[in-house]
Every structure is written in C-alpha cells, then in structure tokens.
Amino acid sequence: MKKRNAEETKALILSNATILFAKYGYDGMRVDNLAEISKINKATIYYHFKDKSFIFETILLEMSKLILDEIKIKVENENTIEKKLEAFLDAVIHIITTKRDLAKIMMQELALNSKNLSDKAKEDFFKIIKILTDILDEGKKAEKFIQIDPFLIHSMVIGSINYYYSMKEANQNEANQNFKVPFYDNAALYIKEMVLKYILK
C-alpha cells in the first residue's frame, strides 16, 4: 500500500471529519471515531490539527471559500442585475445540493446560533451575505427588485432547499414502503423560481 504524504493525510482527516460532523454534530463528533474510520492513530490527527475545534474551523473556512468562489465565478460573468441574482442563487444551490455534508453542518450551526463558529468563519459567511446585499441594493435602485431583507432571502433559499433534500434523503432510507412519498429531482429549481418571482418587479 502506498504511504500517504502529509497533505493526503490532512485531506483524509478533513473528509472523514466532515462526514462525522454532519452525522453527529459538533458535540457528538469524537476524535476516537475519526481516528478509527481514517485508520490512523489520534496522535497523527493531533499532529496535523491541534484539537477538534481547529478541525471544525478548517472545514468551515474551506466551505465558505468554496461558496464564495462559486458565487464570484457565476456572478461576475453576468452583465444584468437580474442575471447576477439568478447566478448567486445558482451558486448557493449548487453547493447545497452537491456538498450535502457541508450543507448539513451549516444548518446545524445556524440552529445552534453559530456557537461553534470562529470569528474568521463568521466573517467569511457574512461576505456571502454582503454580495447578496449589494445585488439586491443595485436591483432596488434600478427599480428591478422589491425592497427585501437579504438575510430573509438567504435563509429562504438555504433553509428550504436544505430541508427538502434532508427529507428526501430520509425518505430514500425509509424501509417501510408505506411511508415513502414522491420527491422531485428539480425541486431546487422550483424554489429558485419562486424566490425570483417574489423579488422581481
């Protein structure tokens, strides 16, 4: 078996830690379990990360960077304010629907009033809100959008899509066929369209 280098080991730790944080939450994640599923000893984990909170912060900072990069790429390529708003929503939806463990961690932290977030992580997440705020302000000045609270829009998109997909995943894992209900593959698109119809004049 090929020996992992330091970067590969760190990536493995973060990947498995993301799974455990998403499943058990911050308080329920145990470094012992992380070492077990990573097939490394705890000393190796502590060599790369000083403690559990540092692992968690690293994951959150990577998540916020991922979202910011996705938003910037999509938004900067558009030349109308309507398309910029749509691009912002597309970027957030893409992360929520393709990075499910990260999305679950995000929702857990919001539910816990962000008690485990560092100041740096909070700052990065507020940068995301600032981009949305600027888009909405520009659209309002151009008389394209209604006056709307950016936090409300952000919460509507993240909350509704994350909840929908979490329920869909739970439904897929339901063994009893009597409890299974139909879920749609393009639900995120419907939610985006509802938000756009609400904001656009």
Secondary structure as a PSIPRED ss2 file (coil, helix, strand):
# PSIPRED VFORMAT (PSIPRED V4.0)

   1 M C   1.000  0.000  0.000
   2 K C   1.000  0.000  0.000
   3 K C   1.000  0.000  0.000
   4 R C   1.000  0.000  0.000
   5 N C   1.000  0.000  0.000
   6 A H   0.000  1.000  0.000
   7 E H   0.000  1.000  0.000
   8 E H   0.000  1.000  0.000
   9 T H   0.000  1.000  0.000
  10 K H   0.000  1.000  0.000
  11 A H   0.000  1.000  0.000
  12 L H   0.000  1.000  0.000
  13 I H   0.000  1.000  0.000
  14 L H   0.000  1.000  0.000
  15 S H   0.000  1.000  0.000
  16 N H   0.000  1.000  0.000
  17 A H   0.000  1.000  0.000
  18 T H   0.000  1.000  0.000
  19 I H   0.000  1.000  0.000
  20 L H   0.000  1.000  0.000
  21 F H   0.000  1.000  0.000
  22 A H   0.000  1.000  0.000
  23 K H   0.000  1.000  0.000
  24 Y H   0.000  1.000  0.000
  25 G H   0.000  1.000  0.000
  26 Y H   0.000  1.000  0.000
  27 D H   0.000  1.000  0.000
  28 G H   0.000  1.000  0.000
  29 M C   1.000  0.000  0.000
  30 R C   1.000  0.000  0.000
  31 V H   0.000  1.000  0.000
  32 D H   0.000  1.000  0.000
  33 N H   0.000  1.000  0.000
  34 L H   0.000  1.000  0.000
  35 A H   0.000  1.000  0.000
  36 E H   0.000  1.000  0.000
  37 I H   0.000  1.000  0.000
  38 S H   0.000  1.000  0.000
  39 K C   1.000  0.000  0.000
  40 I C   1.000  0.000  0.000
  41 N C   1.000  0.000  0.000
  42 K H   0.000  1.000  0.000
  43 A H   0.000  1.000  0.000
  44 T H   0.000  1.000  0.000
  45 I H   0.000  1.000  0.000
  46 Y H   0.000  1.000  0.000
  47 Y H   0.000  1.000  0.000
  48 H H   0.000  1.000  0.000
  49 F C   1.000  0.000  0.000
  50 K C   1.000  0.000  0.000
  51 D C   1.000  0.000  0.000
  52 K H   0.000  1.000  0.000
  53 S H   0.000  1.000  0.000
  54 F H   0.000  1.000  0.000
  55 I H   0.000  1.000  0.000
  56 F H   0.000  1.000  0.000
  57 E H   0.000  1.000  0.000
  58 T H   0.000  1.000  0.000
  59 I H   0.000  1.000  0.000
  60 L H   0.000  1.000  0.000
  61 L H   0.000  1.000  0.000
  62 E H   0.000  1.000  0.000
  63 M H   0.000  1.000  0.000
  64 S H   0.000  1.000  0.000
  65 K H   0.000  1.000  0.000
  66 L H   0.000  1.000  0.000
  67 I H   0.000  1.000  0.000
  68 L H   0.000  1.000  0.000
  69 D H   0.000  1.000  0.000
  70 E H   0.000  1.000  0.000
  71 I H   0.000  1.000  0.000
  72 K H   0.000  1.000  0.000
  73 I H   0.000  1.000  0.000
  74 K H   0.000  1.000  0.000
  75 V H   0.000  1.000  0.000
  76 E H   0.000  1.000  0.000
  77 N C   1.000  0.000  0.000
  78 E C   1.000  0.000  0.000
  79 N C   1.000  0.000  0.000
  80 T C   1.000  0.000  0.000
  81 I H   0.000  1.000  0.000
  82 E H   0.000  1.000  0.000
  83 K H   0.000  1.000  0.000
  84 K H   0.000  1.000  0.000
  85 L H   0.000  1.000  0.000
  86 E H   0.000  1.000  0.000
  87 A H   0.000  1.000  0.000
  88 F H   0.000  1.000  0.000
  89 L H   0.000  1.000  0.000
  90 D H   0.000  1.000  0.000
  91 A H   0.000  1.000  0.000
  92 V H   0.000  1.000  0.000
  93 I H   0.000  1.000  0.000
  94 H H   0.000  1.000  0.000
  95 I H   0.000  1.000  0.000
  96 I H   0.000  1.000  0.000
  97 T H   0.000  1.000  0.000
  98 T H   0.000  1.000  0.000
  99 K C   1.000  0.000  0.000
 100 R H   0.000  1.000  0.000
 101 D H   0.000  1.000  0.000
 102 L H   0.000  1.000  0.000
 103 A H   0.000  1.000  0.000
 104 K H   0.000  1.000  0.000
 105 I H   0.000  1.000  0.000
 106 M H   0.000  1.000  0.000
 107 M H   0.000  1.000  0.000
 108 Q H   0.000  1.000  0.000
 109 E H   0.000  1.000  0.000
 110 L H   0.000  1.000  0.000
 111 A H   0.000  1.000  0.000
 112 L C   1.000  0.000  0.000
 113 N C   1.000  0.000  0.000
 114 S C   1.000  0.000  0.000
 115 K C   1.000  0.000  0.000
 116 N C   1.000  0.000  0.000
 117 L C   1.000  0.000  0.000
 118 S C   1.000  0.000  0.000
 119 D H   0.000  1.000  0.000
 120 K H   0.000  1.000  0.000
 121 A H   0.000  1.000  0.000
 122 K H   0.000  1.000  0.000
 123 E H   0.000  1.000  0.000
 124 D H   0.000  1.000  0.000
 125 F H   0.000  1.000  0.000
 126 F H   0.000  1.000  0.000
 127 K H   0.000  1.000  0.000
 128 I H   0.000  1.000  0.000
 129 I H   0.000  1.000  0.000
 130 K H   0.000  1.000  0.000
 131 I H   0.000  1.000  0.000
 132 L H   0.000  1.000  0.000
 133 T H   0.000  1.000  0.000
 134 D H   0.000  1.000  0.000
 135 I H   0.000  1.000  0.000
 136 L H   0.000  1.000  0.000
 137 D H   0.000  1.000  0.000
 138 E H   0.000  1.000  0.000
 139 G H   0.000  1.000  0.000
 140 K H   0.000  1.000  0.000
 141 K H   0.000  1.000  0.000
 142 A C   1.000  0.000  0.000
 143 E C   1.000  0.000  0.000
 144 K C   1.000  0.000  0.000
 145 F E   0.000  0.000  1.000
 146 I C   1.000  0.000  0.000
 147 Q C   1.000  0.000  0.000
 148 I C   1.000  0.000  0.000
 149 D C   1.000  0.000  0.000
 150 P H   0.000  1.000  0.000
 151 F H   0.000  1.000  0.000
 152 L H   0.000  1.000  0.000
 153 I H   0.000  1.000  0.000
 154 H H   0.000  1.000  0.000
 155 S H   0.000  1.000  0.000
 156 M H   0.000  1.000  0.000
 157 V H   0.000  1.000  0.000
 158 I H   0.000  1.000  0.000
 159 G H   0.000  1.000  0.000
 160 S H   0.000  1.000  0.000
 161 I H   0.000  1.000  0.000
 162 N H   0.000  1.000  0.000
 163 Y H   0.000  1.000  0.000
 164 Y H   0.000  1.000  0.000
 165 Y H   0.000  1.000  0.000
 166 S H   0.000  1.000  0.000
 167 M H   0.000  1.000  0.000
 168 K H   0.000  1.000  0.000
 169 E H   0.000  1.000  0.000
 170 A H   0.000  1.000  0.000
 171 N H   0.000  1.000  0.000
 172 Q H   0.000  1.000  0.000
 173 N C   1.000  0.000  0.000
 174 E C   1.000  0.000  0.000
 175 A C   1.000  0.000  0.000
 176 N C   1.000  0.000  0.000
 177 Q H   0.000  1.000  0.000
 178 N H   0.000  1.000  0.000
 179 F H   0.000  1.000  0.000
 180 K C   1.000  0.000  0.000
 181 V C   1.000  0.000  0.000
 182 P C   1.000  0.000  0.000
 183 F C   1.000  0.000  0.000
 184 Y C   1.000  0.000  0.000
 185 D C   1.000  0.000  0.000
 186 N C   1.000  0.000  0.000
 187 A H   0.000  1.000  0.000
 188 A H   0.000  1.000  0.000
 189 L H   0.000  1.000  0.000
 190 Y H   0.000  1.000  0.000
 191 I H   0.000  1.000  0.000
 192 K H   0.000  1.000  0.000
 193 E H   0.000  1.000  0.000
 194 M H   0.000  1.000  0.000
 195 V H   0.000  1.000  0.000
 196 L H   0.000  1.000  0.000
 197 K H   0.000  1.000  0.000
 198 Y H   0.000  1.000  0.000
 199 I H   0.000  1.000  0.000
 200 L E   0.000  0.000  1.000
 201 K C   1.000  0.000  0.000
